[in-house]
Amino acid sequence: MAYAARVKVRSEEIVALGETLKILTADESRDLFDKTISLVQLSSSEQKSAEAERLQAESRLSERAMQRIAEVARRHHNWALVSLAVRVRLDKFTKVKEVMDKMLAELQKQQKEEYAKWEFCKKSIDETEDSIKEGENTKEDLDEKHTDLVNTIETLSTSIDELKKEVTDMEVSLKKAGEDRKEENELFQTSVSDQRVAINILQKAQTRLKAFYEQKSLVQMHTASRQVPGAAAPPPPASPKDYEKSAAAGGVLQLIAKIITDAEVTEKELEKDEQKSQEDYSAFVVSTKESIEADSAAIEEKESQKASAESQKAETEEAQLANKVELEKLGELLKAHHLDCDFVLKFFDLRQKSRAEEMDAIKDAKAILSGANFGK
């Protein structure tokens, strides 16, 4: 907006000066100037005719110099050249040449400064854009690193939770196995005790039966030994009851003995099963404790890795924040460079060419005033 306003004001000034230049270079103005010069020549009629010719020559040179500058001034709408064209026509040569030298020096200075500005703008914008590109690459790297760390932390957290659950489950299993082992051992103790009690009872019964049948046999043997010699043999027993009772005694004792043997075998089997169960339980306890220790070590290691990843994540987030601030600053700097430099960069070649033509016009005008012909 400010640039447009400035251009508008300058255009209006150039139009006004152009109209002024047109007025000064019109035929009527020239006639007036010629008359003025003629009056000067008449008032100094006593001077030599060479002086009059010099004045006329200066007038022609001024006219040519003015036209040369005015041509470039109209083409480039240069207020300073319009003003210089007017001064060429009205001021004395010496004074005009001094103005030309100053203006030429100023234009050369502007040309040099604008070139330096152009170089500075290109370098500044390129460096800022390179910094922004580098910052954007850094941003991508940091974003990728942050994502990786977040995923790593999530994976480690899941793994830690699973390991803790495994440890908890194994501890529960270990406790349950201990309780089951205790119950099994109590059942074993009860069963063995029952077997031993049964064996003891059976052994007592066996002993009692043996004592009974042994006593019965002794009584029979004693009765037989008391018979009178030579006497007739006693008649056979009236009934075989005593013999049947004696015969059954062997079967009962055998049965009791078999039951005692079975009970003893059962006791040994119970002891064997108890020993096997105890060995299995002991192996399970050792294996489970080793697994718990391994999982606990893995949990500790993964928690350490997680802590390290969280620390790196915090550092990465700080770097991301700093990178964001830096990119914002670089973005503002780039905007400032463009505001300051876009006009120079866009119109540099045109302005350099125009200013060079303006300097050439001043040099030509100065040469004309110094007597150069330029084909005219």
JODAMO-V649426 format. One record per pair of residues at least 4 apart in sequence whose C-alpha atoms are under 7 Angstrom apart, sorted by sequence separation. I is the first residue (numbers start at 1). J is the second residue. D is the distance in Angstrom with one decimal. If there is no record, write none. Layout:
i;j;d
I;J;D
I;J;D
//
This chain:
i;j;d
1;5;6.2
2;6;6.1
3;7;6.1
4;8;6.1
5;9;6.3
6;10;6.1
7;11;6.0
8;12;6.3
9;13;6.3
10;14;6.1
11;15;6.1
12;16;6.3
13;17;6.1
14;18;5.8
15;19;6.2
16;20;6.2
17;21;6.0
18;22;6.1
19;23;6.2
20;24;6.2
21;25;6.1
22;26;5.9
25;29;6.2
26;30;6.3
27;31;6.2
28;32;6.2
29;33;6.1
30;34;6.0
31;35;6.1
32;36;6.1
33;37;6.1
34;38;5.9
35;39;6.0
36;40;6.2
37;41;6.1
38;42;6.0
39;43;5.9
40;44;6.3
41;45;6.1
47;51;6.7
49;53;6.4
50;54;6.1
51;55;6.3
52;56;6.3
53;57;6.1
54;58;6.1
55;59;6.2
56;60;6.3
57;61;6.1
58;62;5.9
59;63;6.2
60;64;6.3
61;65;6.0
62;66;5.9
63;67;6.2
64;68;6.2
65;69;6.3
66;70;5.8
67;71;5.9
68;72;6.8
69;73;6.0
70;74;6.0
71;75;6.4
72;76;6.1
73;77;5.3
78;82;6.3
79;83;6.3
80;84;6.1
81;85;6.0
82;86;6.4
83;87;6.4
84;88;6.1
85;89;6.5
86;90;6.3
87;91;5.2
91;95;6.6
92;96;6.1
93;97;6.0
94;98;6.4
95;99;6.4
96;100;6.1
97;101;6.1
98;102;6.3
99;103;6.0
100;104;5.8
101;105;6.0
102;106;6.1
103;107;6.1
104;108;6.1
105;109;6.1
106;110;6.1
107;111;6.0
108;112;6.1
109;113;6.0
110;114;5.8
111;115;6.2
112;116;6.2
113;117;6.0
114;118;5.9
115;119;6.2
116;120;6.0
117;121;6.0
118;122;6.2
119;123;6.1
120;124;5.8
121;125;5.9
122;126;6.0
123;127;5.9
124;128;6.0
125;129;5.9
126;130;6.0
127;131;6.1
128;132;6.1
129;133;6.1
130;134;6.1
131;135;5.9
132;136;6.0
133;137;6.2
134;138;6.1
135;139;6.0
136;140;6.2
137;141;6.3
138;142;6.0
139;143;6.0
140;144;6.1
141;145;6.1
142;146;5.9
143;147;6.1
144;148;6.2
145;149;6.1
146;150;6.1
147;151;6.2
148;152;6.0
149;153;6.0
150;154;6.1
151;155;6.0
152;156;6.0
153;157;6.0
154;158;6.2
155;159;6.1
156;160;6.0
157;161;6.1
158;162;6.2
159;163;6.1
160;164;6.1
161;165;6.1
162;166;6.2
163;167;6.2
164;168;6.1
165;169;6.0
166;170;6.0
167;171;6.1
168;172;6.1
169;173;6.0
170;174;5.9
171;175;6.1
172;176;6.0
173;177;5.9
174;178;6.1
175;179;6.2
176;180;6.1
177;181;5.9
178;182;6.1
179;183;6.3
180;184;6.0
181;185;6.0
182;186;6.1
183;187;6.1
184;188;6.0
185;189;6.0
186;190;6.1
187;191;5.9
188;192;5.9
189;193;5.9
190;194;6.0
191;195;6.1
192;196;6.0
193;197;6.1
194;198;6.0
195;199;6.0
196;200;6.0
197;201;6.1
198;202;6.0
199;203;5.9
200;204;6.2
201;205;6.1
202;206;5.9
203;207;6.0
204;208;6.1
205;209;6.1
206;210;6.1
207;211;6.1
208;212;6.2
209;213;6.2
210;214;5.9
211;215;6.1
212;216;6.3
213;217;6.2
214;218;6.4
215;219;6.3
216;220;6.4
217;221;6.2
218;222;6.1
219;223;6.2
220;224;6.4
221;225;6.4
222;226;6.7
240;244;6.2
241;245;6.2
242;246;6.2
243;247;6.0
244;248;6.2
245;249;6.4
248;252;6.4
249;253;6.1
250;254;6.0
251;255;6.0
252;256;6.1
253;257;6.0
254;258;6.0
255;259;6.1
256;260;6.1
257;261;6.1
258;262;6.1
259;263;6.1
260;264;6.1
261;265;6.1
262;266;6.0
263;267;6.0
264;268;6.3
265;269;6.2
266;270;6.0
267;271;6.2
268;272;6.0
269;273;6.0
270;274;5.9
271;275;6.1
272;276;6.2
273;277;6.0
274;278;6.0
275;279;6.1
276;280;6.1
277;281;6.0
278;282;6.0
279;283;6.1
280;284;6.0
281;285;6.1
282;286;6.2
283;287;6.0
284;288;5.8
285;289;6.0
286;290;6.1
287;291;6.2
288;292;6.1
289;293;6.1
290;294;6.1
291;295;6.0
292;296;5.9
293;297;6.1
294;298;6.1
295;299;6.0
296;300;6.2
297;301;6.2
298;302;6.0
299;303;5.9
300;304;6.2
301;305;6.3
302;306;5.9
303;307;6.1
304;308;6.2
305;309;6.1
306;310;6.0
307;311;6.1
308;312;6.2
309;313;6.0
310;314;6.2
311;315;6.3
312;316;6.0
313;317;6.1
314;318;6.3
315;319;6.2
316;320;6.0
317;321;6.2
318;322;6.2
319;323;5.9
320;324;6.0
321;325;6.3
322;326;6.1
323;327;6.1
324;328;6.2
325;329;6.2
326;330;6.1
327;331;6.0
328;332;6.2
329;333;6.1
330;334;6.0
331;335;6.3
332;336;6.2
333;337;6.2
334;338;6.2
335;339;6.1
336;340;6.1
337;341;5.7
338;342;5.0
341;345;6.0
342;346;5.9
343;347;6.0
344;348;5.2
347;351;5.9
348;352;5.9
349;353;6.0
350;354;6.0
351;355;5.9
352;356;6.0
353;357;6.2
354;358;6.2
355;359;6.1
356;360;6.1
357;361;6.0
358;362;6.3
359;363;6.1
360;364;6.0
361;365;6.0
362;366;6.0
363;367;6.1
364;368;6.0
365;369;6.2
366;370;6.2
367;371;6.3
368;372;4.6
24;29;5.6
25;30;6.4
73;78;5.0
91;96;6.1
367;372;5.3
368;373;6.6
23;29;6.9
73;81;5.2
88;96;5.8
73;82;5.6
87;96;6.6
41;52;6.1
69;81;6.4
70;82;6.2
70;85;5.8
69;85;5.7
66;85;4.8
66;88;5.8
65;88;7.0
66;89;6.1
62;88;5.9
63;89;6.4
62;89;5.4
213;246;7.0
206;253;6.2
206;256;6.5
202;256;6.4
202;260;6.5
199;260;5.4
14;77;6.0
14;78;6.9
18;82;7.0
199;263;6.5
14;79;5.6
17;82;6.4
21;86;6.6
195;263;5.9
195;267;6.4
192;267;5.7
188;270;6.7
188;274;6.8
174;285;6.6
170;288;6.5
167;292;5.5
167;295;6.7
163;295;6.0
163;299;6.6
160;299;5.6
160;302;6.7
156;302;6.2
156;306;6.2
153;306;5.6
153;309;6.4
149;309;6.1
149;313;6.1
146;313;6.1
146;316;6.4
142;316;6.5
142;320;6.4
139;320;6.7
139;323;6.6
135;323;6.7
135;327;6.4
132;327;6.3
132;330;6.3
128;330;6.5
128;334;6.3
125;334;6.5
125;337;6.4
121;337;6.9
121;341;5.8
118;344;6.4
118;345;6.3
111;352;6.6
107;355;6.9
107;359;6.8
104;359;6.0
104;362;6.9
100;362;6.4
97;366;6.5
76;354;6.8
72;358;6.4
72;361;6.8
69;361;5.6
68;361;6.3
69;362;6.5
69;365;6.7
68;365;6.4
65;365;4.4
65;368;5.9
65;369;6.6
61;368;6.2
62;369;6.6
61;369;5.5
//
